[in-house]
Amino acid sequence: RAPITGWEVRYTVNGVSHAVTLSGSGTGFTIGGGLGAPASAALPHGAVVSAIDVRAVNSVGTAATSNAVSTTTLQVAPAVTTLATGTVTPTTVPLTWSLPSQDARAPITGWEVRYTVNGVAHATVMKLSAASGFIIGGSDGAPPSEPLPHGAVVSDIDVRAVNNVGTAGSSNVVSTSTLKVAPAVTTLALGSVTPTTVPLTWTAPAEDPRAPITGWEVRYAINGVPHAVVLTGSRSANFTIGAGSGLPASLPLPSGGGVTAIDVRAINSVGSALASNNLATSTLRVPPPILTLRAGVVSSSTVDISWVAPLQDPRAPITGYEVRYTVNGAAHTAFWTGSLLTTFTIGGGSGSPPSAALPRGAFVTNIIVRAVNGVGTGAVSNIVAATTLDVPAPITNVAVSSVSPSTVSLVWSAPAVDPRAPITGYELRYTVNGIPHPPVVTTSLVTSFTLGSGIGSPTSSPLALGSSVTAIDVRAVNSVGRAPISNVLSSSSLNVPPPVSNLALGTVTTTTIPLTWSSPPNDARAPLTGYEVRYTVNGVPHTAVVTGSASTGFTIGGGGGSPVSAPLSPGDVVTDIEVRGVNSVGTAPKSNEVSTTTLKVPPAVTTLGVGTVTATTVPLTWTAPAEDPRAPISGWEVRYTVNGVVHTAVVTGSAPTGFTIGGGAGSPFSGALPHGATVTDIDVRA
C-alpha cells in the first residue's frame, strides 16, 4: 500500500556529511559514482568514508536509519623516506630503500625512478617488481637505464612506489656522481738529464677518495719509437726514464737519444687520466761524427790525415780524438791523440799508444776518426784509405808462349804502375832439373823473355834437351824494390817421347809376329808421329822399321812399315824385339824387349815299329815327337806301298801313337791287305 519508491543514502567523507536520494526500488548504490540527487561526487584517494547508512523512502516518509558501516577509498603507496646510494662505479649508481607501508588491497607493483644526469632529466619505471633496489645505468627498467658516463653528476634522484591506484609521491631526494679517472697532471717537469736517463717530477692532482690514485703511466718516445711504462702501487710523483724501473722496465736510453712526447697520467680504479702537459728533451750524447776526414801526404811509412772538428755540446766539450785504422788487414789499437788538433800522422810515432811506422807498401784502410768527450766516443767519421809507397804489384798472368829443345819463352802483362815509383825492369827466377838458376835481371820494360836465350844478367844459359824448368816466376822491379812473387809456372824443353811400355806378343804364325804396346804419355807440343820397331832374326839384326802411324800395334813380317817388314820363315828365332816412339825431336829410348819364334811343322817320328802282322793287317807303333804347344800335333799321316801301289791314310787326333794298315781306319779308308802282300816304304808323319 505504500511501496518503497526510493532510498536515502547518508555518509561522511573525511568528516563531511553527505546525503543522496535515489529513486526506484533498486538495492545498490556506489558512493562517488555520480548518481543520486544531488549526484554523489567522486571520492578523493584514501578518503575516510564513515557513518554510512541507507533509509528506504515511500509515500509515508523516510524509514529509520540502517545499520551503519565505514571504509576508506584506495590510494597510492606512501612516499619512500629511506632512499640511499650504494657503491658508485664509473657507469652506475646503485640505489637502496626500505619498503613503505602499503594497503593490501592495492599492493606496490613497481617503482618509478627519477634522476638527472648532467642536467638532463631521466625517468625509468621498474614494472612488475616490488624489489626495493635499482641500479641507475644498470640497463634495467623500462626504458632501460643506459650506462652513465664517467664522472657524471647524477642529481635529483627520487623513487616512487607504483600500485594500481597510481604513483606515490617523491621520496627523499639524493645526489651523487659516477667515478672517473683522476684529473690530468699539469706540473710535469724535467730533472737533470744524463746520457741514459731523463728524471721527471710532478705534483699529484686532486683525487676522488672513492677512486684514489694507485699508480702512474709514463709515456714517451725514444727517437720516434713510442714507449709506455706503468708504475703500479706508487703514489710518488717522480720517475726516471731509463733507470730500469716500471713495468715493463724502462731500459737505459741511448746516448743522445731524442726523448719526446713525454707525459704522465694518473691511474686509479677507473683507468688512466688524460695526458699531462707534454715535454721533450734529449739525453747527453757523444760528439757528432766527423764528415770531413781526408788522407793527405803519403810516404813509404806514414799517412797524414786531417779533418774539421764537428759541432759539439758545450755541456760535454770535445777533449780529444780517437784514430783507428787497419794495416794490411790487421786492425790496430785505437790511438788517443790527447790533442784538439785536427791533424794526425799515422805511423808518425805520436798518439797513445804511439802510432808505429807503417811497412812499405802497406794498405792502410778503414781509417776513421772519432771525437771524444765526457760522455764517450763519437760515431765513426767518413772512412778513408791510403797506401804507402810500395814495390810493384805481383804479376798474375805469366804464361809460357813457346818451347824448343833448348829454350822456354815467357810472356806476361805489366802490373799496375804507381807513377811515384815506375817499373825499371824485371827479375826472373826458375829451377832447371831441380837446381835453382841464379835470378836473371832485365833492364827492359818488354814483357817477355826466353829462358835459355843467353841474355839477361847473369845470362840465361841454354837448356838441355827435355830439361824440367820449374818454379818459374817473374817480378817487376822499381826504385822501392822487387815485387812479390808472380804466379808460378812449370815447363820443360822439348824431348823425345818417353819409353813405350807393356810391349807384348800377339798370336804368332809361321811367317808373322804381331806386337802390341801401351802408348807413352804424349807431349802435345811434340806429338808422336809413329814408332820404330827393331828386332833380330836368327841372330841377324833387322833394319829398323818405322810404322808412320800412332797405332799401338805392328806385325813383324806383315809387309808394313818402312822399310817393309818382309815375311818370316817357319821356325825363325826372332829376338831383341823393341819399340820406340818417334816425334819431331827424335826417337825415344827402347821399350821392354820380347823374343819368340815363328811356328813350324812337328819334328819327324824316329821310333816307328811294326807289330804282329796278320794275313790282312800290319800294326804300327811309334813315340810322339816333342811338340810346340802353340801348334800342337792334331793328327798323323801314314804312308805305305802295297805290292808297289802307293797308299796314304790320314789318322786324325793327336793322342793315338799307333795305326793298323788294313784295319779299316783312317781317311781315306785303309782296306784289308791281300794275303802275302808286300808292304813297303811305310812311314808316319805328325
Secondary structure, DSSP 8 states (H G I E B T S, - for coil): ---EEEEEEEEEETTEEEEEEEESS-----TTSS-TBTT-----TT-EEEEEEEEEEESS-B------EEEE-----------EE----SS-EEEE-------TTS---EEEEEEEETTEEEEEEEES---SEEEETSS-TBTT-----TT-EEEEEEEEEE-SS-B------EEEE-----------EE----SS-EEEE-------TTS---EEEEEEEETTEEEEEEEET---SEEEETSS-TBTT-----TT-EEEEEEEEEE-SS-B------EEEE-----------EEEEE-SS-EEEE-------TTS---EEEEEEEETTEE---EE--S--SEEEETSS-TBTT-----TT-EEEEEEEEEE-SS-B------EEEE---S-------EEEEE-SS-EEEE-------TTS-EEEEEEEEEETTEE---EEE----SEEEETSS-TBTT-----TT-EEEEEEEEEEESS-B------EEEE--------EEEEE----SS-EEEEEE-----TTS---EEEEEEEETTEE---EE--S--SEEEETSS-TBTT-----TT-EEEEEEEEEE-SS-B------EEEE-----------EE----SS-EEEE-------TTS---EEEEEEEETTEEEEEEEE-SS--EEEETSS-TBTT-----TT--EEEEEEE-
